[in-house]
Amino acid sequence: VQDGNKWFVEGQVGKQLSIDTATRQQSIYIRGCKDTVVTISGKVNQITVDLCVSTGIAFDDVVSAVELVNCKKVKVQCNGKMPTFAVDKSDETMVYLSKSSLDVEILTSKVAEMNVLLPTADPDDWLELAVPQQFKTTIADGKRLV
């Protein structure tokens, strides 16, 4: 459903959906979907995915950011350019990046089992890298954390 500069995809279960007419001024908001694949063609301003389970998102280009919040078992595939990917309170996230998005800034908070997949010379093979879940922090010089 389109409402002004936003597209809303809500409560879809077991569907294959395509958004082919979105523009770079428009944002996509995907919420409460399960076992659904959403394909977005062209360049859009932003994509937000909220409370989705076992959902796939594939898109061409994003101007600002892709955000995942409160999701589980979500796969995201960027076929073009994405400057920022932010994930908050989500588990089992897989992000497939294109060669154009290797300079993406990835921001995570309260994330478990997240992997980033990078393209290789073989188009059927991906380099899979795990995003750390634990960090070691020490005190340096008695006054700063490292």
Secondary structure, DSSP 4 states (H G I P E B T S, - for coil): -EETTEEEEES-BS-EEEE-S--TT-EEEEES-BS-EEEEEEEEEEEEEES-EEEEEEEEEEEEEEEEES-EEEEEEESS--SEEEEEEEEEEEEEPPGGGTT-EEEEEEEEEEEEEEE-SSTT-EEEEEPPS-----EETTTEE-
